[in-house]
Each structure stands twice: as C-alpha cells, then as structure tokens.
Amino acid sequence: MPRLPRVSGAEIVRALERLGFERVRQSGSHVIMRRGSKGCVVPLHGEVKTGTLAGLLRQADISPSDFIAAR
C-alpha cells in the first residue's frame, strides 16, 4: 500500500469529486459526501492526519492508490 500524502480537507473533497462523489451537505467544518450507497465525512482542516485520511478512504471504499491518482 502506498504512503498516504499529507493533504488538506479541500484537496480531499476535490479528489473525491473527481472519483464521482458529490457534496450532500456541510455541517460546520465537515463535508458529507456520497456516491451511491457509500458516503464519508471530510473534515475541512488545514492538514488532515494520515490516519484520518486512511479511515475516510476505508469508509468511502476507495483504495489509497486510486485516491493518489485522483489528486
């Protein structure tokens, strides 16, 4: 598994949109995104920790290599 990059919440949202996800709603500093029956919550922080990003990708059922390619 490739190492996950240190990225911001806005960069994560852009990459997920390229992968077919769409913004459903926003609650404070968290964006809820959905693609079909899969969804995830993206924190809009300056830099998201790699463990948080890994959990987010598991929740969205996206491989790390797919996410890196969509960046």
C-alpha positions in Angstrom: 0.0 0.0 0.0 1.4 3.4 -0.9 2.1 6.0 1.7 -0.8 8.5 2.1 0.1 12.1 1.5 -0.5 15.0 3.9 -3.3 16.9 2.3 -5.9 19.5 3.3 -9.6 18.8 3.6 -10.3 20.9 0.5 -7.9 18.7 -1.6 -9.6 15.6 -0.3 -13.0 17.0 -1.4 -11.6 17.8 -4.9 -10.1 14.3 -5.3 -13.4 12.6 -4.1 -15.4 14.8 -6.6 -13.1 13.5 -9.4 -13.8 10.0 -8.2 -17.6 10.5 -8.6 -18.6 11.7 -5.1 -20.8 14.7 -4.6 -21.3 17.0 -1.7 -24.6 16.2 0.1 -24.3 18.8 2.9 -22.0 20.6 5.2 -22.2 20.8 9.0 -19.7 23.2 10.4 -16.2 22.3 9.2 -17.2 18.8 8.0 -18.5 18.0 4.5 -20.7 14.9 3.9 -20.0 13.3 0.6 -21.9 10.5 -1.1 -21.5 8.2 -4.2 -24.4 5.7 -4.5 -24.7 3.9 -1.1 -21.2 4.9 0.0 -20.6 8.0 1.9 -17.9 9.7 4.0 -17.3 12.7 6.2 -14.4 15.0 5.2 -13.0 17.4 7.8 -12.2 20.8 6.2 -9.0 21.2 8.2 -5.7 22.8 7.0 -3.9 19.4 7.1 -5.7 16.1 7.7 -3.7 13.4 9.5 -2.8 10.3 7.5 -4.7 8.1 10.0 -7.9 10.1 9.5 -7.4 10.0 5.7 -7.0 6.2 5.8 -10.2 5.8 7.8 -12.0 8.2 5.4 -10.9 6.2 2.4 -12.0 2.9 4.1 -15.4 4.5 4.8 -15.7 5.5 1.1 -14.4 2.2 -0.1 -11.6 3.8 -2.1 -8.1 2.4 -2.4 -5.2 4.7 -1.5 -3.7 4.3 -5.0 -7.0 5.4 -6.6 -7.0 8.4 -4.3 -3.4 9.4 -5.1 -4.1 9.1 -8.8 -7.2 11.4 -8.5 -5.2 14.1 -6.7 
